[in-house]
C-alpha cells in the first residue's frame, strides 16, 4: 500500500484523481498513485524552489530553531495558563482560518475566538488548497486583511 502525504484536503486530492480518470478512464489505482507521487515536473519544481528559495537563503540551523520555537511556544507559560494570558490582551484580534487546513485546523481558530476576552469573529476562508489557501484565495483573504488594517488605523488615529 502506498501512502500519499499532502497538505491538500480530500476534495482537492479527489479532484486530481478525477482529472486523471477523465483523461484516462481505464487507469488503474496503481497507475493513479504512480502519477500522483512521481509527477516529475512537480517534484523538480519543489526541488528547485527548495534549493533556490530556502536552502540558499537560510541556514538549516536557523530553520530548525524557528520550527522548534513555533512548536514549543506557549502563550500561557509563566502567565497563569492560556486563558489568563488571553484575558490580558487589550488590542482587537482578527482571527482567520482555512476550512481545509490540516496544519492549523479551523477548530483551533474557533477555540481562540471563544477564549478571547472581547467579541471577535472567526473569518473562515473556504478553500480546497489546505494551508496554502491563504496564498491562493486572494478574493477571500483580501477583505480580512483590509478589515485588520482599518482597525489598526483607527487605533493609531
Short mmCIF file of the C-alpha atoms (twelve columns), coordinates in Angstrom:
data_MODEL
# 
_entry.id   MODEL 
# 
loop_
_atom_site.group_PDB 
_atom_site.id 
_atom_site.type_symbol 
_atom_site.label_atom_id 
_atom_site.label_alt_id 
_atom_site.label_comp_id 
_atom_site.label_asym_id 
_atom_site.label_seq_id 
_atom_site.Cartn_x 
_atom_site.Cartn_y 
_atom_site.Cartn_z 
_atom_site.pdbx_PDB_model_num 
ATOM 1   C CA . UNK A 1   0.000   0.000  0.000   1 
ATOM 2   C CA . UNK A 2   1.291   3.439  -0.906  1 
ATOM 3   C CA . UNK A 3   0.524   6.451  1.284   1 
ATOM 4   C CA . UNK A 4   0.391   9.959  -0.129  1 
ATOM 5   C CA . UNK A 5   1.235   12.752 2.273   1 
ATOM 6   C CA . UNK A 6   -0.334  16.005 1.222   1 
ATOM 7   C CA . UNK A 7   -1.244  19.421 2.571   1 
ATOM 8   C CA . UNK A 8   -4.266  19.306 0.256   1 
ATOM 9   C CA . UNK A 9   -7.625  18.369 1.653   1 
ATOM 10  C CA . UNK A 10  -9.643  15.373 0.470   1 
ATOM 11  C CA . UNK A 11  -11.654 17.484 -2.003  1 
ATOM 12  C CA . UNK A 12  -8.530  18.684 -3.818  1 
ATOM 13  C CA . UNK A 13  -6.965  15.228 -3.883  1 
ATOM 14  C CA . UNK A 14  -10.231 13.740 -5.217  1 
ATOM 15  C CA . UNK A 15  -10.300 16.467 -7.892  1 
ATOM 16  C CA . UNK A 16  -6.795  15.483 -9.041  1 
ATOM 17  C CA . UNK A 17  -7.806  11.806 -9.212  1 
ATOM 18  C CA . UNK A 18  -10.987 12.687 -11.159 1 
ATOM 19  C CA . UNK A 19  -8.924  14.723 -13.630 1 
ATOM 20  C CA . UNK A 20  -6.761  11.655 -14.261 1 
ATOM 21  C CA . UNK A 21  -9.853  9.464  -14.717 1 
ATOM 22  C CA . UNK A 22  -11.328 11.867 -17.277 1 
ATOM 23  C CA . UNK A 23  -8.175  11.748 -19.377 1 
ATOM 24  C CA . UNK A 24  -7.514  8.031  -18.838 1 
ATOM 25  C CA . UNK A 25  -10.802 6.257  -17.960 1 
ATOM 26  C CA . UNK A 26  -9.147  2.809  -17.725 1 
ATOM 27  C CA . UNK A 27  -6.306  3.883  -15.444 1 
ATOM 28  C CA . UNK A 28  -5.635  1.532  -12.516 1 
ATOM 29  C CA . UNK A 29  -5.328  2.535  -8.874  1 
ATOM 30  C CA . UNK A 30  -1.613  1.682  -9.010  1 
ATOM 31  C CA . UNK A 31  -1.143  3.977  -12.033 1 
ATOM 32  C CA . UNK A 32  -3.036  6.791  -10.305 1 
ATOM 33  C CA . UNK A 33  -0.752  6.536  -7.268  1 
ATOM 34  C CA . UNK A 34  2.314   6.450  -9.510  1 
ATOM 35  C CA . UNK A 35  1.200   9.595  -11.359 1 
ATOM 36  C CA . UNK A 36  0.373   11.453 -8.149  1 
ATOM 37  C CA . UNK A 37  3.652   10.516 -6.489  1 
ATOM 38  C CA . UNK A 38  6.120   10.618 -9.350  1 
ATOM 39  C CA . UNK A 39  4.990   13.684 -11.234 1 
ATOM 40  C CA . UNK A 40  8.485   14.654 -12.323 1 
ATOM 41  C CA . UNK A 41  7.718   18.286 -13.116 1 
ATOM 42  C CA . UNK A 42  6.112   18.898 -9.736  1 
ATOM 43  C CA . UNK A 43  8.966   17.241 -7.882  1 
ATOM 44  C CA . UNK A 44  11.553  19.136 -9.931  1 
ATOM 45  C CA . UNK A 45  9.740   22.412 -9.234  1 
ATOM 46  C CA . UNK A 46  9.668   21.719 -5.499  1 
ATOM 47  C CA . UNK A 47  13.302  20.668 -5.516  1 
ATOM 48  C CA . UNK A 48  14.319  23.840 -7.370  1 
ATOM 49  C CA . UNK A 49  12.201  26.070 -5.142  1 
ATOM 50  C CA . UNK A 50  13.586  24.355 -2.061  1 
ATOM 51  C CA . UNK A 51  17.136  24.952 -3.217  1 
ATOM 52  C CA . UNK A 52  16.846  28.490 -4.558  1 
ATOM 53  C CA . UNK A 53  14.255  29.875 -2.163  1 
ATOM 54  C CA . UNK A 54  15.126  28.092 1.055   1 
ATOM 55  C CA . UNK A 55  18.488  26.331 1.161   1 
ATOM 56  C CA . UNK A 56  20.471  29.183 -0.407  1 
ATOM 57  C CA . UNK A 57  18.780  31.869 1.719   1 
ATOM 58  C CA . UNK A 58  18.548  30.189 5.106   1 
ATOM 59  C CA . UNK A 59  20.973  28.336 7.281   1 
ATOM 60  C CA . UNK A 60  19.426  24.934 8.080   1 
ATOM 61  C CA . UNK A 61  20.074  25.505 11.786  1 
ATOM 62  C CA . UNK A 62  18.031  28.730 11.779  1 
ATOM 63  C CA . UNK A 63  15.125  26.807 10.247  1 
ATOM 64  C CA . UNK A 64  15.424  24.177 12.991  1 
ATOM 65  C CA . UNK A 65  15.388  26.890 15.668  1 
ATOM 66  C CA . UNK A 66  12.409  28.629 14.033  1 
ATOM 67  C CA . UNK A 67  10.480  25.364 13.703  1 
ATOM 68  C CA . UNK A 68  11.256  24.408 17.304  1 
ATOM 69  C CA . UNK A 69  10.188  27.853 18.534  1 
ATOM 70  C CA . UNK A 70  6.865   27.558 16.730  1 
ATOM 71  C CA . UNK A 71  6.304   24.045 18.079  1 
ATOM 72  C CA . UNK A 72  7.119   24.850 21.692  1 
ATOM 73  C CA . UNK A 73  5.678   28.370 22.066  1 
ATOM 74  C CA . UNK A 74  3.084   28.540 24.830  1 
ATOM 75  C CA . UNK A 75  1.382   31.902 25.381  1 
ATOM 76  C CA . UNK A 76  0.236   30.682 28.794  1 
ATOM 77  C CA . UNK A 77  3.708   29.797 30.074  1 
ATOM 78  C CA . UNK A 78  4.553   31.946 33.117  1 
ATOM 79  C CA . UNK A 79  1.242   33.795 32.700  1 
ATOM 80  C CA . UNK A 80  -1.112  31.524 34.611  1 
ATOM 81  C CA . UNK A 81  -2.236  29.492 31.601  1 
ATOM 82  C CA . UNK A 82  -3.567  30.241 28.142  1 
ATOM 83  C CA . UNK A 83  -6.939  31.581 29.333  1 
ATOM 84  C CA . UNK A 84  -5.329  34.001 31.763  1 
ATOM 85  C CA . UNK A 85  -2.837  35.212 29.156  1 
ATOM 86  C CA . UNK A 86  -5.591  35.813 26.590  1 
ATOM 87  C CA . UNK A 87  -7.644  37.787 29.131  1 
ATOM 88  C CA . UNK A 88  -4.799  40.331 29.325  1 
ATOM 89  C CA . UNK A 89  -4.985  41.191 25.614  1 
ATOM 90  C CA . UNK A 90  -6.165  44.772 25.086  1 
ATOM 91  C CA . UNK A 91  -5.845  45.010 21.301  1 
ATOM 92  C CA . UNK A 92  -8.539  43.879 18.871  1 
ATOM 93  C CA . UNK A 93  -7.843  40.472 17.382  1 
ATOM 94  C CA . UNK A 94  -8.797  39.386 13.880  1 
ATOM 95  C CA . UNK A 95  -8.875  35.586 13.579  1 
ATOM 96  C CA . UNK A 96  -8.920  33.779 10.240  1 
ATOM 97  C CA . UNK A 97  -8.514  30.187 9.168   1 
ATOM 98  C CA . UNK A 98  -8.786  27.958 6.124   1 
ATOM 99  C CA . UNK A 99  -11.568 25.371 6.373   1 
ATOM 100 C CA . UNK A 100 -9.378  22.644 4.817   1 
ATOM 101 C CA . UNK A 101 -6.124  23.487 6.648   1 
ATOM 102 C CA . UNK A 102 -4.626  20.375 8.224   1 
ATOM 103 C CA . UNK A 103 -1.637  22.196 9.695   1 
ATOM 104 C CA . UNK A 104 -3.796  24.624 11.704  1 
ATOM 105 C CA . UNK A 105 -7.322  23.144 11.803  1 
ATOM 106 C CA . UNK A 106 -10.208 25.609 11.857  1 
ATOM 107 C CA . UNK A 107 -11.307 24.298 15.259  1 
ATOM 108 C CA . UNK A 108 -8.140  25.819 16.772  1 
ATOM 109 C CA . UNK A 109 -9.099  29.269 15.498  1 
ATOM 110 C CA . UNK A 110 -12.635 28.740 16.812  1 
ATOM 111 C CA . UNK A 111 -11.196 27.845 20.233  1 
ATOM 112 C CA . UNK A 112 -9.110  31.025 20.168  1 
ATOM 113 C CA . UNK A 113 -12.110 33.209 19.312  1 
ATOM 114 C CA . UNK A 114 -14.143 31.721 22.158  1 
ATOM 115 C CA . UNK A 115 -11.289 32.277 24.629  1 
ATOM 116 C CA . UNK A 116 -10.739 35.958 23.785  1 
ATOM 117 C CA . UNK A 117 -11.904 38.482 26.399  1 
ATOM 118 C CA . UNK A 118 -13.974 40.547 23.951  1 
ATOM 119 C CA . UNK A 119 -16.178 39.882 20.959  1 
ATOM 120 C CA . UNK A 120 -14.223 38.651 17.966  1 
ATOM 121 C CA . UNK A 121 -15.334 36.763 14.898  1 
ATOM 122 C CA . UNK A 122 -13.800 33.867 13.080  1 
ATOM 123 C CA . UNK A 123 -13.173 34.635 9.409   1 
ATOM 124 C CA . UNK A 124 -13.361 31.298 7.589   1 
ATOM 125 C CA . UNK A 125 -11.701 31.070 4.194   1 
ATOM 126 C CA . UNK A 126 -13.240 28.281 2.120   1 
ATOM 127 C CA . UNK A 127 -10.617 26.538 0.024   1 
ATOM 128 C CA . UNK A 128 -9.655  23.057 -1.173  1 
ATOM 129 C CA . UNK A 129 -5.971  24.083 -1.046  1 
ATOM 130 C CA . UNK A 130 -5.381  23.420 2.661   1 
ATOM 131 C CA . UNK A 131 -2.762  25.550 4.387   1 
ATOM 132 C CA . UNK A 132 -1.812  27.218 1.100   1 
ATOM 133 C CA . UNK A 133 -5.347  28.602 0.775   1 
ATOM 134 C CA . UNK A 134 -4.275  31.914 2.300   1 
ATOM 135 C CA . UNK A 135 -1.889  32.391 -0.633  1 
ATOM 136 C CA . UNK A 136 -4.377  31.322 -3.300  1 
ATOM 137 C CA . UNK A 137 -7.803  32.589 -2.172  1 
ATOM 138 C CA . UNK A 138 -6.955  36.277 -2.633  1 
ATOM 139 C CA . UNK A 139 -10.599 37.326 -3.072  1 
ATOM 140 C CA . UNK A 140 -11.454 35.909 0.355   1 
ATOM 141 C CA . UNK A 141 -8.264  36.872 2.197   1 
ATOM 142 C CA . UNK A 142 -8.082  40.490 0.991   1 
ATOM 143 C CA . UNK A 143 -11.225 41.662 2.883   1 
ATOM 144 C CA . UNK A 144 -9.867  40.142 6.120   1 
ATOM 145 C CA . UNK A 145 -6.578  41.987 5.668   1 
ATOM 146 C CA . UNK A 146 -8.437  45.195 4.772   1 
ATOM 147 C CA . UNK A 147 -10.553 44.916 7.926   1 
ATOM 148 C CA . UNK A 148 -7.412  44.331 10.014  1 
ATOM 149 C CA . UNK A 149 -5.711  47.407 8.565   1 
ATOM 150 C CA . UNK A 150 -8.829  49.539 9.099   1 
ATOM 151 C CA . UNK A 151 -8.979  48.542 12.771  1 
ATOM 152 C CA . UNK A 152 -5.255  49.171 13.195  1 
ATOM 153 C CA . UNK A 153 -5.586  52.592 11.529  1 
ATOM 154 C CA . UNK A 154 -8.493  53.556 13.837  1 
ATOM 155 C CA . UNK A 155 -6.379  52.707 16.891  1 
ATOM 156 C CA . UNK A 156 -3.452  54.803 15.646  1 
ATOM 157 C CA . UNK A 157 -5.530  57.882 14.716  1 
# 
